[in-house]
Amino acid sequence: MIISRQKPIEEILSSLEEYDKVFLVGCGECATACKSGGQPELDKMKQVLISAGKDVVGMCLPSAPCLAAPIKTELAKNLGALRNAEVVLVLACGLGAQSVKSNNRFEQTVIPANNTIFGAVMDGQGNFYEKCSMCAECMLARTGGICPYTLCPKGLLNGPCGGMNRGKCEVDGERDCAWVLIYREMEKHGALDKMKEINQGKDYSKSSKPHKLLIKEI
């Protein structure tokens, strides 16, 4: 799940200052779940833009704009409206915005309405939590399924810092120290001996950007 939040409307309007005719694209998955680009947000954005003097020529809500097939299908259904647009405003994450740009045959300027925040897991109550930094060198097998690189603000890979106090993080006194959580998890499974092993520093060459994975490599 990619978490995004809508930009301040003043920033969006500033980005659209040169354009009058706008086509809106939402996201039926992640942005719908975090209420930054579903149908209600599209409808509200349409009204805001109309009130600001813009002509919203059309909109679509692909299931996943970050995938070529869904966004191509939805754009094809709206060719007439899209052809009349001067700009495409995308209420999705940065991946969705760039996918719209790559798959729009009319090549209008694409402007993001959202800021992309983090990748997350969702709990049973619908809350979102960042638990993975997608570092390309996963160490969960050595830390009880808990990622210190993400959950520790300092990204420490070998135990807590000197600022840990009674199991809490010095950066945020309400937050459990990642390494205390790891200790408790390893203790529960009788695996504390693993904590004596030294974790090597990250090989950042593995996470150098941009990544790609070609279908022939799968």
N, C-alpha and C positions, 0 to 999 in steps of 0.2 A: 504494500500500500504506500503510495507516494502522497505525502501530506502537502497541501498547498493552502494559502490564504489569499483572499482577494486583496489587491492593492487598494490604497485609499482612492476614493472616486476622483479626488482632485488630480492625482497622478495619472489616472486612466484618461481623464478628459484632456489633460495636458498632452498626452501621447497622441490623442486623436484630433488635436487642434487643427491640423492641416486637412482633415478629411470630413466629408459630410455624409457619405453613404457607407454604412457599416454592416457587415455580416458577422453574426455571432456563432461561435462554436463552443459547445460545452463538453462535458465528459460524463459518461454514464457509469463510471466505476469509481475511481479514487476521489475525484473532485465532487462527485455526488455524495459519497460517504462522508466527506468532511465539510460538506455544505459550502463549497467554493465554486461549484460549476455545474450543478444539476439543473433540472427544469425550473425550480423556483428562482434560482439565482439568474438564469437566463431571462426569465420573465421580468424580474426586478431590474436587471441591467437594461433591458429594452426600454422600460419606462423611464429610467434615469436618463438614458441617452436621448430619448424623444424630448424630455423636458429641457435638455441642454441644447435642443435645436438640431439634433442629428436625425438622419433618416435611416432607420434600421430596416434594411431591405430583405432580411431573412435570418433564419437561425437553424441550427441542427444540433442534435445530441447523439453523437456516435457512442457506441458501447465503450470503446476505448480508442480515443484519438491518437494514442501513441503507436497503434498498430496500423499498418498501411491499408489492409483490406476494409476494416470498418469505416475509416475516415474517407477513403475513396468512394465507398458505397454511398455514404451520406452526402458527400459533396456532389456526387453525380445526380442524386435525387433533387438537388437544389441548384442546378446549373444556371437556370434563368436568373434567380436572385443573386447568385454568386457572381455572375457575369456583370451585373449592375453595380457591384460593390467597389468601393475605392480602397477599402482596408478590411482585414479580417481580425476581429478581436476574439482571442481564445481564452475561455475560462477553464483552464486546465493547468497541469504542471508544465515545466519547461520542456519536458519530453513531448507532451502533447502539442505544444505550440510549434516546436520544430518539425514534428511529423506533419502537421497541417501545412507548413511552409513547403515541405518536400513533396507533398501529394496534391497540391492545388495547381491545376493546369493553367489557371489565369495569372498566377504569380503575383498577386497583390501583396502589399506589405502586410506582414503578420505581426500583431502586437499582443503581448501577454497581459491578461487582466489580473493574473495571480503571481504571487511569489511562491517558489518551491521551497519547502522548509526541510523535510527529512523523510526517509523511508521508515515505515512503522509497522508494528503489529497492533491488532485491535483486540481489546478484552471483551468479555461478555456483556459489559455495560455500554460498549461503543466508544470507549476512550482509546486514544492512540498513544503509543509509546515507542520511542526510538530505541532499538536494541541491537542494531547492526549497522556498522559503518561501511559495509561492502568494500573491505580493505583488500580483498583478493588473496588473503592468507589467513584463513579461519583457524582459530585456536580453541574453539569451544570444547573439543574433545579433551583438552588439558585443563579446563577451568570449570568443569561441571555444567556446561551448557550456558554459562553466563559470560558475556563479553566484557572484559575490563577495558578494552580499547575504546569501547563506546560508553559504557556506564561510568567509568572513572573520568572526571573532567580533565585529568592530566594524562589519560591514556596509559597509565602505569601497567607494565606487563609482569611484574614480579613482586606482588604484595603491596600493602598500603603505604602511604607516605607518613611522615611524622606528624602530619596535621590531623590524622584521624582521631576522633575523640568519642569514646564510648560507642563505637560502631557507626558513628555518623561522619559524613564528609565535611572537611573544613570549608569547602566552597559553599555548601548549602547544609546547614545544620539539621534540616528536615529530611535530608536524603541519606539513605543507608550507604555506607562505604561499599563499593563494588567488591573489594577483596574480602570484606567480612561476609558478604553474601556468598562469595565463592567458597570461603572456608566452611561455612555452615552446610553448604550443598555437598562438598567433598566429605565432610564429616558424616553426614547422613548416609552416604554410600560407602563408607569405610575406605575412602581413597585419599586420605590426608598425605600419604607418602608421596603422592604425585606433586604436592605443593613444594617438595624439596628440590624438584627439578627446575633448572634455570631456563626460563623462556628467552630465546634469543630476540634481539631487536627486530623490528619489522624490516622486511626487504621491500623498500618503497618502489623499487623498479617494477614490482608486480602490480602496483596500483597506479602506475603512470598513465596519464590520460592523453587522448581519448582511447577507450577500449573499443574492441570490435570482436565479434564472434561470427564468422562466416558459416553459412549452412553446411558447406562441404567439410567443415572442421568438427561438426557435431557427430 
